[in-house]
């Protein structure tokens, strides 16, 4: 979680709502973007992170 008081980071990632989740992969590229809440969203995020970690092995 980060505070973006100047909104520069939010603008660079195209944030249009809160919550806004951005996952950056080990290669430094954006691997996943999600804006808003939905039931089961945490499971989807965990799945993306798990897949990224498996790619590093």
Buried (B, 14 or more C-beta within 10 A) or exposed (E): EEEEEEEEEBEEBEBEEEEBBBEEBEEEEEBBEBBEEEEEEEEEBEEBBEEBEEEEE
